[in-house]
Each structure stands twice: as structure tokens, then as C-alpha cells.
Amino acid sequence: LLSAVMLYLGRRTRAAALAHALAMLSSTWGVVLPPLLVLLDEYFGRACRRRVSYWVSLLPFAAIAATGLAVNVFACAVAGTGRSLDEHSIVQRVMQASFGLAFYLARTIVPVGQTPLHELEAHLDPWAPVYLASVAAVVAMTAGFFRIRRRRPGLWTAWLCYAVVLFPVLGLYQPVGLPLVAERYSYLALMPWSAVLAAAFLPMRRLPFVSAMALALVLGPLTLRYLPAWRDSVSLWTRAVEMDGQSYIARTNLGHALELRGRLDDAVEQYQRSLAIRPDEPRTRYKLGLAYARLERYQSAISEWRRVLEIAPRKAEVHF
């Protein structure tokens, strides 16, 4: 995706379209490229929005993004992995999106309490103080950047690019399994703010180096502190369970990691504790059945798989 942006800004449109297609094959995140290019063209003064030729030049990118999005939506519909508005209302989605926009900036500025997973609640309370505060913060930042857009166009553009890049993972569209937020989603989305920061330091000589060294001295120990948790899958998901013992996804993933290590009894325990939190989760029940089968507890395995078919009759692997 970054290659597509750089190639496009270098006026190598065909190569950019090819890079975009490759990005879409690896992740549906590529759907954000067309609006991102419009924002960048507007900032650099390259957008001739009144000319039909300008919009025609963006058609290949729009077609690639639309095709990838359609395939993703179709796949989710066939697999039944999308959450309906009855399960997660528009208000809940807007609150989740606002929380995400505020979270990624705040967590970057204050990088403490990292965890591999921030699980989305089964029934998100949109009027909880944390979500109301997030909406207020997003509205305030949007209004502030819009107000100074003529004097500081870079800030307004960075804010819009940040929101556009995060759009697929903010929760407005709800595939099952999407977390509330995930720190890894910030890597790409925060690049506009990195560019703004670099531009602010550009006129200075020694200050950028001094600032970078100071940040390294602060962030380095924090990084070392979290390295043990990222050593392997067992340590990673153990950390997630320690941070949130009520996360059924973390317990399922920990169980799977333990199963791969051959620790079947421990894996069964984690699967069972996960199902105590979310009894109708077919993925966890299926994995519990596999663990029982490996322990030669075949009747227990069959019982779990029959329960999976009651919950998700189209789960093909269970039929095998």
C-alpha cells in the first residue's frame, strides 16, 4: 500500500495501480487508497477536481478497491461472519469508531499497558463514559483542525488521512472477530502524523537528533519491558489473559498455542474457560473437540462437534 502511494506521488500511475492490486490481494486495507490519493492530491495542489480527466485517472484504483471490497463482503456473507445491526447498532459502531480514533493517538503518546488484544464487548454500552469522552475528543480535534486548515493544511490533511486509513478497522463494518482496537493497526495510520512531526523538525538542525535520542531513552526501556510477552505464542496470549481474564478470544488462542506445544490438558482447560465466557462460540468448541480427539476422548469430541453444528451448521470442517 505504501509503495502504491509513493509510486502515485511519483506520477508512475500504472506501477501504482499494480502495487494497489497486490496490496488488495494481501489485505482489504487497500480499499482506503482512492480517498487517500484524493487527499494527498488536494494537499500537494495536484487535484483538478473540475476536470473529468482527473477522476478518470483514479478509476483504476477505484475499480481495484471496489472489487476487493465486494469479494470481502461476499465472503463474509457466505461464511456468515458479519455482525448485523441488531447485534451491533449504528450508535454502538459510531461510538466504537470514535474510541478507536482517540485511542491510537493517545496510546502512541502514552505507550503503556500494551496488550495483544482489546476484545470488543458482546454488548457495548455506547453511553459509557469512555465512549462519550472519545466522541467529545474526536469532535474537538476535528473542529480544531478544520478551523486552522488554511493556516496549517498539513494538520487537517494528516487528520483526514489518519481517519481514512483507520476506517476499515474502526468497527463501522463488523466482521466477527474484529477487536475493539488493536495496537498493530496504528503502524500504518500514524504515518501521516510522523510526516507532520518530521516537517516540523525540518527547519531545525540539532533539535531533531536530540529529541530522537531522548525518545529512544524513554521508549527503549518500555520496549524491553514488553519483549518477553512477545517471545512466542504461549507467552503472548498468557499476557493477554493476564490483562483481561474475561477475554474469550485470548483464552481460545492461548489454548491453541498450548495444544501446539502438546500441552493438551492445559489447552482443554483454556478452551473450557473460554466457553464459560462465550458458550456459543463455534470456533472454540471445534478446537475443544480436536483437543479431546487427540486425548482419545472421542465421545466428548463428537459431543462438542455436534454442538458446533447446532450453532453453525455451515461450518464445513466439522462435517469432515
N, C-alpha and C positions, 0 to 999 in steps of 0.2 A: 504493500500500500504506500509506504514512504517512497519507494522507487517510482511509483506511478506519479506521485506529487512532484518529485524532483524532475522527472522527465518532462512532465507537462509544463512546469515553470521554465524549463529549458527549451520550450517550444518543439519538443520531439513528441508530437501528439500520437503518432502510430505506436511508437515504443511504449508510451504511457498507457495506451489502451490495452496493449498486450500485457503489461505489468498488472493492470487492473483486473484483467481476466484471470491471470494467475492468482492474484490475491483473492478473488471470489471463489476460486477452486479450493483454497485453503481455509477460508473463513467468510461468513456472511458479513463480517465487518466492512467489507468492501462497498457495501451499499451507501456508505457515507461519502464516497468520493465525489460524486457530481455536485452536491451542495457545497462541499469543501472547496472545490475548484472555483465555484462562483464567488465565494467569499474571498478567496485569495486573489482572483482577478480583480475584484472590486477594490481591494486594498492596494494592489500594485497599479491600479489605473488601467487595467487591460480589458475590463468588462465593457463591451459596447452593447449594452442590453437592448438598444433600439434596433440593432442590426440583426436581421434574420440569420446571417452567416455565422454570427457568434453562437447562437443557440444550436444551429446545425452542427457546429464543430463539437458540441458537447453531447450530441446524440449517441455516439458510440459508447460513451461512459454511462449514459442513462439507460441504454439498452442492456448493457452488461449487468448493471446494478439491478434493473427490473427483473431480468432473467434469473439472477441468483436469488433474489428475494422471493420470486414466485416458486422456485424449486424448494426453498426452505419452508415456506408456508404450506406448500402441498405435502411435503414430507411430514411436517408436524401434524397436519390434518389426518393423513393416512395412519400415522402411528398413534394418534390421539394424545399427543403430548402438549397440547396448548391449553392454557387456563382460560376459561370463559369469563365473561364479565360478571356472571353470577358468582363465580368463585373469587374473583378479584376485580372489584368495581373500578370505574373510571376515577373516582375520587381517591381510592387506595393507590392506583397506579400513578396518579399525579403526585401524591404525597411521597411515594417511593422514589420517583424521579427527582423530586426536589431534594430529598435526603441525599441521593447519590451525587447530585451536582455540588452540594455543600460538603459532603463527606470527603471526596477525593482531594479537594483543595485543602481542607482542614487537616487531613491525615498527612499530607505532604509537608505542611508547615510544622505540624507537631507529630512526628513519626513514632508514636508509642502505642503499645497494645496491639501490634500486628497479630493477625491470626489467618490461617489459610482459608477460613470460611466464615462469612457473616450470613447465617441462614435466614431466609425470609420466613416470617411467622406464618403459620397456617391461616390465621385471621388477623391481618394487620389492622391495628387501630389507627385510623387516619387522624384522629384528634389528639393523639398522644403528644405531650409537649415537645419531644424531639422532632416530630414531623412538622408541627406548627412553626417551631423555630427555624427549621430548614427552609420552609416556604418563605418566611419573612426574610431570611438571609439571601435567598435567591432573588426575590423581588427587589430587595435593596441593591444588590450588586448589579442586576440588570438595569435598574433605573439609573444608578450612578454611572455605569459605563456608557449608557446611551446618552446621558446628559453631556458627557465630555467627549463624545465621539468625534467631534470636529477638531478639537484641540489635541486629543490623544486617540487617533483612529486605531493605533495598534492594540490598545487595551480592549476596545469594543470588538475588533476583529478576533483577537485571541479568545475572548469570552464566547463569541458565537462559534468559533472553530472547536473550542473545548466542549461546548454543549452538543454540537453536531457529531463529533467523534464518539462521545459517550452515548448518543441516542440509542443504539441497538441494545445496550445493557442497562438502561435506566429503569426498565420494567414497564414501559408503556405497552410493549408487546411481551406476552408472558408465556414462553415455553416452560414446561415443567422442569424444575431443577435450577432455574435461574436464581442465584442468590440475591439477597438484599443488596449487597455491594461486595466487591472483591478487589483487594489492593492491586492485583495484577492488571486490572482494567485501566489503571491510571497511567501506565507506562506510555501509551500512545497519546492519550488525551491531554496529558500535561505538557506535551512538546510545544504547543503554542505559547505557554507561559514561560518555558525555558527560552524560547526565542525572544520574548519581551524582556526577560531578565538580561540576556546577552546583549540586546540592543541598548539597554540602559547603562551597562558597564562599558560599552564600546568606546565612548569618548575618554574614558579614564585609562590610566596606564597601569599603575601598580595595584590599585584597589581590587580589580577582579582576581588577581593572584592571591592577595591577602585574604579576600573573602572566601575563595575556594579552599584555601588551607584551613581557615577557621571552621568551615563547614565539615571538612574532612575530619578534623579533630573531634567535632561533636558527633557526627553521624557514624564515624568509623567504629567506636565502641558499641553503639547501638546495633550496628550490623553484626559485629562479633557476638553480641548477646543473643541474636536470633539464629545464628548459623547452626547450632546443634539441633534445632527443631526441623531444619531443612536437610538433615543428613540423609534420611531415607523416608519411605512412605509410612513406616510404623511410627517414627518419631514425629513426622509431620502431623499425622492425624491424631496422635496422642496429644499433641499440643492443642489441636482444635477442640478435642474433647475436654481438655483441662480448661480452656477458655469458655466453652459453652457445653456443659454436660447434657443439655436438653436438645442438642442438635442431632437429629436422626441421620442426617447425611454424613456427618463426621463419624458417628458410630458405625454406620454401614461401611464407610471407606476404611475405617480402622479394622473392622472385621475382615474385609477383603485383603488388606495388607498382611494381617496376621495369618490368614489362610494361605497366602502365597509363601509365607515363611514355614508352613507346615504346622503352625500352632492352631490346630483345628478346634480344640475345646475353647480356647480363648476367643477364636473367631465366632463360634456359636454363641458365646456369651454376649459379644458385642452386637451381633445380629438380633438376638432376643431383646436386648435393652433398646435397640433402635426401634423394634416393632412395638415395644411397650409405649414408645412416644408416638409413633405413626403406624397403627396396626394395619392399615390398608395400603401400605407401600409395596407394590408388586416386585420391584427390583430387589428389595431386601429379603422378601420371602423366597424369591427364586434363589438367591445366594445362600440363604439358610438351608434350603433343600439340597443344594450342591454340597454344602459342608456336611450335612447329615449323610449323604450318599458316600462321601469319602470316608466317613466314620463307620460305614456299613450299617447305618441305621436307616434301612431302606423304607420301612413303613412311615417313619417320621418324614423322610424326604418326599414320599408320594403324597402324604397329607398336606405338606406345605405347598407342593406344586398344584394340587387340586384347588387349594385356597387361592393361589395366584390366578388360576383360570376363572375362578368366580369373580375376581376383582378385575382382571384384564384378559378377557377371553381371546384377544387378538395377539397376545404375546407369543410369537411363533416358537421361540426356543424352548418353551415349556412343553410343547407338543412333542418335541423330539425326545 
